[in-house]
Amino acid sequence: MTANILKVIDDPNKIVMKVQLEDWKTGNEIPAVETDEVFRRINAEGRVSLAFIPYSTKVPLTVIRNHFQ
């Protein structure tokens, strides 16, 4: 998805990729390994702005912080 957006919008600073960390239907958190993979795939296509929701003290920020610079 990131690569497709970068083809349309030439400035990565204008793009924000929002990643949900919770399954809205069940209320369960997305496993850390899946979260890491999503951020890794987004960043592999090009540096864009990242956002994650919802914030929770249960979210492993050690995984997420590796993808924010």
Buried (B, 14 or more C-beta within 10 A) or exposed (E): EBEEBBEEEEEBEEBEBEBEBBEEEEEEBBEBEEBBEBBEEBBEBEEBEBEBEEEEEEBBEEBBEEBEE
